[in-house]
Amino acid sequence: MIFKSANTNLNIKEATAFVTFPILEAYKSLRHGFSTRLGGVSKNEFKSMNFRFFGNETRDNILENYCRFSRAIGVEFKDLISVHQVHGDQIQVIEDKDRGTASAIYRQERPIYDADGLVTAHSDLALVTYHADCTPIFFFDPIKKVIGLVHSGFKGTAKGIAFKMINKMCAEFSCKEQDIICVIGPAISQDCYEVDDVVYEEFKEMPWVINSSFIKSKKGQTKGNENKYMLCLKTANKEILKRAGVKSSNIYMSDLCTYKCSDMFFSHRAMGDNRGVMIAVMCMKF
């Protein structure tokens, strides 16, 4: 593994490799991390830190991977909370009663919530989202002590899930937009993510999309009549967060591409459907 990043830290604890972000590391009350493919027990195409049941992957492998990753970042498996991701814009407020729902994944049961975003003000609740090119976004209000986590693929991005997370934090917990810190984690980069008119149409509801740099037409570069575009999910989400009122100085964007670093991360575009997934985890302890 060759690791090169100007703004994302690689950590290896007990042979488990994961990435963290300096701005969040500055807060001692936070535990966070984004997993890599390295340091787990999964085999073959899922090697080795996989969190997805698929093909020949086993429950025992998944449980061991959860336990290793939890120990590495300093949280408890029993405190993990996951949802059934549907590539939408639903934000679920997480309460203490939801503690431990990630264990449903281990039992191969459907989580109780359909959502792509989680937010809480409770201590010791570890929020979890799943990724394999789609954008993880971490949210933290150090004033109100509120955390959020979002899975944002092209559908969630086009629906403005990051904007809705900011609105939810302000409406439910009296956060102020200018206090919220946002970290956009590793995801597929623009030069690796070609999309078609179907995807482009999803973004046309955003009036500023046509002149934005996050989606570039490949007109004249492709064969046939089908239009192609190069899409940057990370830049799109950064622009959405700014339009939601987050200060530019409070938005941090990882320079790591899951496609280019597919020896380190699972990538749907690089590997197809027969691959594992990473998890993003965030938890407060106070």
C-alpha positions in Angstrom: 0.0 0.0 0.0 1.3 3.4 -1.0 -0.4 6.2 1.0 -0.1 9.8 -0.1 -2.4 12.5 1.2 -2.0 16.1 2.2 -5.1 16.3 4.4 -6.1 12.8 5.6 -4.2 10.7 8.2 -3.5 7.0 8.0 -3.7 5.1 11.3 -2.7 1.5 12.0 -3.7 0.1 15.3 -3.5 -3.6 16.1 -2.8 -4.2 12.4 -6.1 -2.4 11.5 -5.7 0.4 9.0 -8.1 3.3 8.9 -8.1 7.0 8.0 -9.0 10.0 10.2 -9.1 13.8 9.6 -7.0 16.3 11.5 -9.8 18.8 12.2 -11.8 16.1 14.0 -8.8 14.7 15.8 -8.4 18.1 17.5 -11.5 17.3 19.6 -10.8 14.9 22.4 -14.5 14.1 22.8 -14.7 12.6 19.3 -14.0 9.2 18.0 -14.1 8.8 14.3 -12.7 6.8 11.4 -13.2 5.6 7.8 -12.1 2.0 7.3 -9.8 0.6 4.6 -9.6 -2.8 3.0 -6.7 -3.6 5.4 -6.6 -5.3 8.8 -9.6 -7.6 8.7 -10.3 -11.4 8.3 -12.3 -11.5 5.1 -11.0 -13.6 2.2 -10.6 -13.5 -1.6 -12.4 -10.5 -3.3 -13.5 -9.2 0.1 -9.9 -9.2 1.5 -9.8 -8.1 4.2 -11.7 -5.5 6.2 -15.2 -5.9 4.6 -18.5 -5.0 6.2 -20.9 -6.3 3.5 -22.8 -9.6 3.4 -22.5 -10.8 -0.2 -21.5 -14.0 -1.9 -19.4 -16.2 0.4 -18.8 -13.7 3.1 -19.6 -15.0 6.6 -21.2 -13.6 9.6 -18.2 -14.5 11.7 -15.9 -12.5 9.4 -18.2 -9.5 9.5 -18.4 -9.6 13.3 -14.6 -9.9 13.7 -14.1 -7.0 11.3 -16.6 -4.8 13.3 -14.8 -5.7 16.6 -11.4 -5.0 15.2 -12.4 -1.7 13.7 -14.3 -0.6 16.8 -11.3 -1.3 19.1 -9.0 0.5 16.7 -11.0 3.8 16.8 -12.0 3.5 20.5 -15.7 2.6 20.4 -17.8 -0.4 21.5 -19.5 -2.8 19.0 -22.6 -2.7 21.2 -22.9 1.1 20.7 -22.8 0.9 16.8 -25.9 2.2 15.1 -26.6 1.6 11.4 -29.5 2.1 9.0 -30.8 0.6 5.8 -29.3 2.9 3.1 -31.6 3.6 0.2 -29.7 6.3 -1.8 -32.2 8.9 -0.6 -32.2 12.1 1.5 -33.8 10.9 4.8 -32.1 11.9 8.0 -32.8 9.8 11.1 -32.5 11.3 14.6 -30.8 8.7 16.7 -31.8 8.2 20.4 -30.4 6.1 23.2 -33.0 3.4 22.5 -31.4 2.8 19.1 -28.1 1.8 20.7 -26.6 -1.4 19.2 -28.8 -1.7 16.1 -25.7 -2.4 14.0 -25.9 -5.9 15.5 -28.9 -6.5 13.3 -26.4 -6.4 10.4 -24.5 -9.2 12.0 -27.7 -11.2 12.4 -28.5 -10.4 8.7 -31.6 -8.6 9.7 -32.9 -5.4 8.1 -32.1 -2.3 10.2 -35.2 -0.6 11.6 -34.7 2.7 9.8 -34.5 3.5 6.0 -32.2 6.5 5.8 -28.9 7.7 4.5 -28.1 10.1 7.3 -27.9 9.8 11.1 -27.7 12.6 13.7 -27.5 12.5 17.5 -26.7 14.5 20.6 -26.1 11.5 22.8 -22.8 10.4 24.1 -21.4 6.9 23.3 -23.7 6.3 20.3 -21.5 5.4 17.4 -23.1 6.3 14.0 -22.3 4.1 11.0 -22.6 4.5 7.2 -21.5 2.2 4.4 -19.5 3.2 1.3 -17.7 2.0 -1.9 -17.2 5.2 -3.9 -20.1 7.2 -2.5 -19.2 10.1 -0.3 -19.0 9.9 3.5 -19.7 13.3 5.2 -19.0 13.8 8.9 -20.8 16.7 10.7 -19.9 18.1 14.2 -21.2 21.0 16.2 -18.7 21.5 19.0 -21.0 24.1 20.7 -24.2 22.1 20.9 -22.3 18.8 20.9 -24.1 17.2 18.0 -22.8 14.8 15.4 -24.1 13.6 12.1 -23.0 11.2 9.4 -24.2 11.0 5.8 -23.9 8.5 2.9 -24.1 10.6 -0.3 -24.1 8.9 -3.7 -25.2 10.7 -6.8 -28.9 10.4 -5.9 -28.4 11.6 -2.3 -26.1 14.5 -3.5 -28.6 15.6 -6.1 -31.4 15.5 -3.5 -29.3 17.7 -1.3 -28.9 15.3 1.7 -26.0 17.4 3.1 -28.1 20.5 3.0 -30.9 18.6 4.8 -28.5 17.4 7.4 -27.6 21.0 8.2 -31.3 22.0 8.4 -32.0 19.0 10.6 -29.2 19.9 13.1 -30.4 23.4 13.3 -34.1 22.5 13.6 -33.8 19.6 16.0 -30.8 20.7 18.2 -30.7 24.5 17.8 -27.3 24.4 16.0 -26.1 27.4 14.1 -24.8 26.8 10.5 -21.6 28.8 11.1 -20.6 26.5 14.1 -20.9 23.2 12.2 -17.7 21.5 11.0 -18.0 19.2 8.0 -15.6 16.7 6.6 -16.0 15.1 3.2 -14.2 11.8 3.3 -12.6 9.6 0.6 -14.8 9.0 -2.5 -14.5 8.5 -6.2 -12.9 11.6 -7.9 -14.2 13.5 -10.9 -11.7 12.1 -13.4 -12.8 8.6 -12.6 -16.5 9.0 -12.4 -18.2 9.2 -15.9 -22.0 9.5 -15.8 -24.7 9.8 -18.4 -27.8 11.9 -19.1 -29.8 10.0 -16.5 -27.5 11.2 -13.8 -27.2 14.7 -15.2 -30.9 15.1 -15.1 -30.9 14.4 -11.4 -28.8 17.5 -10.9 -30.7 19.8 -13.2 -33.1 20.7 -10.3 -30.1 22.6 -8.8 -30.2 26.0 -10.7 -26.5 26.5 -10.3 -25.4 23.2 -11.8 -25.0 24.2 -15.4 -22.1 26.5 -14.8 -20.6 24.5 -12.0 -17.2 22.8 -12.2 -18.4 19.7 -10.4 -20.0 18.3 -13.5 -18.3 18.7 -16.9 -19.6 17.7 -20.2 -17.6 15.3 -22.5 -19.3 16.6 -25.6 -17.3 15.8 -28.6 -15.2 13.2 -26.7 -17.6 10.2 -26.9 -18.9 8.1 -29.7 -22.6 7.9 -30.7 -25.4 10.2 -29.6 -25.3 9.6 -25.8 -24.0 12.5 -23.7 -21.4 11.8 -21.0 -20.2 13.9 -18.1 -17.5 13.7 -15.4 -19.0 14.2 -12.0 -17.3 15.2 -8.7 -19.4 14.2 -5.8 -17.0 15.7 -3.3 -17.0 19.1 -4.9 -20.8 19.0 -5.4 -21.3 18.3 -1.7 -18.9 21.1 -0.7 -20.9 23.6 -2.8 -24.2 22.3 -1.2 -22.8 22.7 2.3 -21.7 26.3 1.5 -25.2 27.0 0.2 -26.6 25.6 3.4 -24.7 28.3 5.4 -21.6 26.4 6.5 -18.5 28.5 6.4 -16.0 27.6 3.8 -13.3 27.5 6.5 -15.3 24.8 8.3 -15.5 22.4 5.2 -12.7 19.9 4.8 -12.4 17.6 1.8 -10.2 14.5 1.7 -8.0 14.3 -1.4 -8.2 10.5 -1.5 -10.0 8.8 -4.4 -11.5 5.4 -3.7 -11.1 4.4 -7.4 -7.5 5.3 -7.7 -6.6 3.8 -4.3 -8.5 0.5 -4.9 -5.7 -1.4 -3.2 -6.7 0.5 -0.1 -10.4 1.0 -0.6 -13.3 -1.0 -2.1 -14.5 0.8 -5.3 -17.7 -0.1 -7.1 -16.5 1.5 -10.3 -13.1 -0.3 -10.2 -14.4 -3.8 -9.0 -18.1 -4.1 -9.9 -20.7 -5.5 -7.5 -18.5 -8.4 -6.3 -16.7 -6.4 -3.7 -16.8 -5.3 -0.1 -17.7 -2.0 1.5 -16.0 0.4 4.0 -17.7 2.0 7.0 -17.6 5.5 8.3 -18.0 5.8 12.1 -18.4 8.8 14.4 -19.1 8.9 18.2 -18.9 11.4 21.0 -17.7 10.6 24.5 -18.2 13.1 27.2 
